[in-house]
Each structure stands twice: as structure tokens, then as C-alpha cells.
């Protein structure tokens, strides 16, 4: 029996994930701190005290070595696993949800600027 048949038989979808925050066992301090944070989001909008959320992420910039083979009816697109690393992009997002405002910014790093350990190809 193939892995694909097992997934289909059991309706498993390993490519899908769901994340949530699990508090440490027996930690009322953690729960209390989480409740304090959540209360901030329920406050009315005050332009003198804005609620600003910030997130950042880095993404590897890659390009294909071999041209992918396009999909056909009943057959998915096929791609080789080799790639060339073209650096890293840093993505920043700031959101002021109660005012309906957002700001995004990014920066890139050339592979030559990265350390030798980061320059490996797959």
C-alpha cells in the first residue's frame, strides 16, 4: 500500500497545519498575562494611545535551475529540487488595528553578505 493511499484512506492532510498557543501546565501566571494582552485589544480606540502590533519574517529568495514541467490534465506540475539561492528578504509589518492602518517594509541581503554557513544550496 502506498503512502498516498494511506493518506486518502484515512483522509490525512499532512500539508495542512493549525497553530495555537498552549499554556504551560499549571501556570496561572501565563494565563493571567495572556488575558492582560487580550484585554488591550478590547479597549476603545484612543489616538493618543494607539495599539500597534508588529511582526517580522525572513524569506529565502530562490530561483529554479531547471525549468519546471507544466501540469497536464491529471498530472501536477513537476519541479526539480535544485535551486540557486539569491539572498534573503526581511519583511516587517506594523498594524494599528483599531485605526485600520498598516505599514509594511522590507529589506534584502545578497548571499555574498551572508555568512558562509548560510550560503549552502539545497
DRENDO-1510 file (C-alpha; in Angstrom, 1 decimal, always signed):
<recs>
REC; n; res; u; v; w
REC; 1; UNK; +0.0; +0.0; +0.0 .
REC; 2; UNK; +1.4; +3.4; -1.0 .
REC; 3; UNK; +1.7; +6.4; +1.3 .
REC; 4; UNK; -0.8; +8.3; -0.9 .
REC; 5; UNK; -3.4; +5.5; -0.5 .
REC; 6; UNK; -2.9; +5.6; +3.3 .
REC; 7; UNK; -3.4; +9.3; +3.4 .
REC; 8; UNK; -6.5; +9.1; +1.1 .
REC; 9; UNK; -7.9; +6.1; +3.1 .
REC; 10; UNK; -7.5; +7.9; +6.4 .
REC; 11; UNK; -8.2; +11.4; +4.9 .
REC; 12; UNK; -4.9; +12.7; +6.4 .
REC; 13; UNK; -3.7; +16.0; +5.1 .
REC; 14; UNK; +0.0; +16.3; +6.3 .
REC; 15; UNK; +0.4; +19.6; +4.3 .
REC; 16; UNK; -2.1; +21.4; +6.5 .
REC; 17; UNK; -1.3; +22.7; +10.0 .
REC; 18; UNK; -3.2; +24.5; +12.7 .
REC; 19; UNK; -1.4; +26.5; +15.4 .
REC; 20; UNK; -2.5; +27.7; +18.7 .
REC; 21; UNK; -0.8; +28.7; +22.0 .
REC; 22; UNK; -0.8; +26.1; +24.6 .
REC; 23; UNK; -0.2; +27.4; +28.2 .
REC; 24; UNK; +2.4; +25.6; +30.2 .
REC; 25; UNK; +0.9; +23.0; +32.6 .
REC; 26; UNK; -0.2; +24.6; +35.8 .
REC; 27; UNK; +0.8; +28.2; +35.0 .
REC; 28; UNK; -1.8; +30.6; +36.2 .
REC; 29; UNK; +0.7; +33.4; +35.7 .
REC; 30; UNK; +0.9; +32.6; +32.0 .
REC; 31; UNK; -2.9; +32.6; +31.7 .
REC; 32; UNK; -3.2; +35.9; +33.6 .
REC; 33; UNK; -0.6; +37.5; +31.3 .
REC; 34; UNK; -2.4; +36.3; +28.2 .
REC; 35; UNK; -5.7; +37.7; +29.5 .
REC; 36; UNK; -4.0; +41.1; +30.1 .
REC; 37; UNK; -2.8; +41.1; +26.5 .
REC; 38; UNK; -6.2; +40.2; +25.1 .
REC; 39; UNK; -7.9; +42.9; +27.1 .
REC; 40; UNK; -5.8; +45.5; +25.4 .
REC; 41; UNK; -7.4; +44.6; +22.1 .
REC; 42; UNK; -10.9; +45.2; +23.6 .
REC; 43; UNK; -10.1; +48.8; +24.7 .
REC; 44; UNK; -11.8; +51.6; +22.7 .
REC; 45; UNK; -9.7; +53.5; +20.1 .
REC; 46; UNK; -7.7; +56.3; +21.6 .
REC; 47; UNK; -5.4; +58.2; +19.1 .
REC; 48; UNK; -3.2; +59.3; +22.0 .
REC; 49; UNK; -2.5; +55.7; +23.0 .
REC; 50; UNK; -2.6; +53.6; +19.8 .
REC; 51; UNK; -2.4; +49.8; +19.9 .
REC; 52; UNK; +0.3; +48.8; +17.5 .
REC; 53; UNK; +1.1; +45.2; +16.5 .
REC; 54; UNK; +4.4; +44.3; +14.8 .
REC; 55; UNK; +5.6; +41.1; +13.1 .
REC; 56; UNK; +8.6; +40.2; +11.1 .
REC; 57; UNK; +9.6; +37.3; +8.9 .
REC; 58; UNK; +12.6; +36.4; +6.7 .
REC; 59; UNK; +12.1; +34.6; +3.4 .
REC; 60; UNK; +14.8; +32.9; +1.3 .
REC; 61; UNK; +14.9; +34.2; -2.3 .
REC; 62; UNK; +15.5; +31.3; -4.7 .
REC; 63; UNK; +15.3; +30.7; -8.4 .
REC; 64; UNK; +15.0; +27.5; -10.4 .
REC; 65; UNK; +18.0; +25.8; -12.1 .
REC; 66; UNK; +15.8; +23.7; -14.4 .
REC; 67; UNK; +12.6; +24.9; -16.0 .
REC; 68; UNK; +9.5; +23.2; -14.3 .
REC; 69; UNK; +7.4; +20.9; -16.5 .
REC; 70; UNK; +3.9; +22.4; -16.8 .
REC; 71; UNK; +0.9; +20.5; -15.5 .
REC; 72; UNK; -1.3; +18.5; -17.8 .
REC; 73; UNK; -4.8; +17.1; -17.1 .
REC; 74; UNK; -4.5; +14.5; -14.4 .
REC; 75; UNK; -0.8; +15.3; -13.8 .
REC; 76; UNK; +0.6; +18.0; -11.5 .
REC; 77; UNK; +3.4; +20.4; -12.4 .
REC; 78; UNK; +6.8; +18.8; -11.9 .
REC; 79; UNK; +9.8; +20.7; -10.5 .
REC; 80; UNK; +13.4; +19.7; -9.7 .
REC; 81; UNK; +14.6; +20.2; -6.1 .
REC; 82; UNK; +17.7; +22.0; -7.1 .
REC; 83; UNK; +17.7; +25.8; -6.8 .
REC; 84; UNK; +20.0; +28.9; -6.6 .
REC; 85; UNK; +20.0; +31.0; -3.5 .
REC; 86; UNK; +19.6; +34.7; -4.3 .
REC; 87; UNK; +19.7; +36.1; -0.8 .
REC; 88; UNK; +17.1; +36.7; +2.0 .
REC; 89; UNK; +14.3; +39.2; +2.2 .
REC; 90; UNK; +13.3; +40.6; +5.6 .
REC; 91; UNK; +9.6; +41.5; +5.8 .
REC; 92; UNK; +8.2; +43.8; +8.5 .
REC; 93; UNK; +4.5; +44.6; +9.1 .
REC; 94; UNK; +3.1; +47.1; +11.6 .
REC; 95; UNK; -0.6; +47.3; +12.1 .
REC; 96; UNK; -2.8; +49.6; +14.1 .
REC; 97; UNK; -6.0; +47.5; +14.0 .
REC; 98; UNK; -8.4; +49.9; +15.8 .
REC; 99; UNK; -7.4; +52.7; +13.4 .
REC; 100; UNK; -7.4; +50.5; +10.3 .
REC; 101; UNK; -3.8; +51.4; +9.5 .
REC; 102; UNK; -0.9; +49.3; +8.4 .
REC; 103; UNK; +2.7; +49.8; +7.3 .
REC; 104; UNK; +5.0; +47.4; +5.6 .
REC; 105; UNK; +8.7; +47.5; +4.9 .
REC; 106; UNK; +11.3; +45.1; +3.6 .
REC; 107; UNK; +15.0; +44.7; +3.1 .
REC; 108; UNK; +17.1; +42.2; +1.2 .
REC; 109; UNK; +20.5; +40.7; +1.7 .
REC; 110; UNK; +22.7; +39.4; -1.1 .
REC; 111; UNK; +24.1; +35.9; -0.5 .
REC; 112; UNK; +27.6; +37.4; -0.5 .
REC; 113; UNK; +26.7; +39.5; +2.6 .
REC; 114; UNK; +25.6; +36.4; +4.5 .
REC; 115; UNK; +27.9; +34.2; +6.5 .
REC; 116; UNK; +29.5; +31.1; +4.8 .
REC; 117; UNK; +27.2; +28.7; +6.7 .
REC; 118; UNK; +24.1; +30.4; +5.1 .
REC; 119; UNK; +25.3; +30.1; +1.5 .
REC; 120; UNK; +24.6; +26.4; +1.0 .
REC; 121; UNK; +22.3; +25.3; -1.8 .
REC; 122; UNK; +19.7; +22.5; -1.4 .
</recs>
